[in-house]
Amino acid sequence: MTSTPDGAGILARARALAPALRERSEEIERARRLPADVVELLRATGVFRMGFGRSWGGPELTSMEQTAVVEALAYGDTSAGWCAMIGMDTGLYASFLDETAAKEMFPHLDMITAGLLFPSGRADRVPGGYRLTGHWQFGSGITHSDWVISGAFIFADGLPEPAEGPQDSRLLMVPRSEVEILDTWHTTGLAGSGSCDYRITDVFVPEEHALTFDTVHGAAGPLAQPEVHMRNMPGVPLGVARAALDHVRTAIAEGGRWTDDWRAQTTVAACEADFNATRAAVYGALQRQWEVLAAGGTLADLTPDERAALPLSRLHAFRTARSIVTRLYDLMQTASVYRPSPLDRWLRDTTTMCQHIVAQDRILQSAGAHLLGGRPQFALSLGITG
């Protein structure tokens, strides 16, 4: 891509691509990864450059714009939307890297990053950086990525660092060519995301290729925040839920026989109500956060209710999407069960995505603890790094 479209342009391209993604959904699922040409179609929309700031020549889309683009792509295919959501984090990570190093690492704006942020590896300090070794799970999009980011605990002279207190960890980025992909992604849903395990063995990582979310090296602003990579995640379940609703409504309208059926009417109406309320909560929480940050504020300037609304709206989007798809699956009865029925695939996709940490009870605990003055188990979901 030689030019950078704005948010409206990227969204228009994503919406235009969605029908083609829907046609490829069965193929994508069978392949258990995104085919190379599908990756290039996604790249051509501009989705992978959404997080790069204007100082890079990027579009610097707001969190709301990013979420809408992911939503449009997931409307076409869940795995494609998921991989787009993960892969576009490259520009977001750039804010937490040494700028000179980041410019060398990312020579163009459409580069894709995959990996697991939780510290599952070991990084031994050596002159100039670290030697990284470990085994990580859930490398969504790793089969087509350019860079892989991985969480690891820090060791010095063979001992945990620091010697006392909680052990430090870092996020370390290595080229995809230095990563061994393990073919483990045989799963219920999201099959096309290629979320394989991967292994890194004694790879040198320069100090400037390591980052933490509490240190910003690039320009400050709404996108240079610790939880920025989680914000557009609800786009995936929202896109799937909307696709399922439109599919069922079209099937009923074309069939004609259920348009006056009480059960069909009430089920569709209830699902629409849940979808509209859930979507409004997601975008409302994002909008309020953006207003505060764009005005020069910090996450601490949000009220406890406003700050908790962000992870809670994410969790609710995932769980509501699964609920909507399940109810529509039941409504359509035996027509739902035959592959490649999209309802069958969406049921499995939403079931799998709800196992992600952002949809687990740990989020409820963290938000509830924040509201009550307690200790969140997953503080990063609230943008808390201390």
URVENVEN-V415694 format. One line per field, one symbol per residue. burial: I if it has 16 or more other ideal C-beta (glycine too) atoms within 10 Angstrom, else O. Layout:
burial->???
This chain:
burial->OOOIOOIOOIIOIIIOIIOOIIOIIOOIIOIIIIOOOIIOIIIOIIIIIIIIIOOIOIIIIIIIIIIIIIIIIIIIIIIIIIIIIIIIIIIIIIIIIIOOIIOOIIOOIIIIIIIIIOIIIIIIOOOOIIIIOIOIOIIIIIIIIIIIIIIIIIIOOOOOOOOOOOOIIIIIIIOIOOIOIOOOIOOOIIIIIIIIIIOIOOIOIOOIIIIOIOOIIIOOIIIIIIIIIIIIIIIIIIIIIIIIIOIIIOOIOOOOOIOOOOOIOOIIOOIOOIIOOIIOIIIOIIOIIIOIIOOOOOIOOIOOOOIIIIIIIIIIIIIIIIIIIIIIIOIIOOOIOOOOIIIIIIIIIIIIIIOIOIIOOIIOOIIOIIOOOOOIOIIIIIIIOO
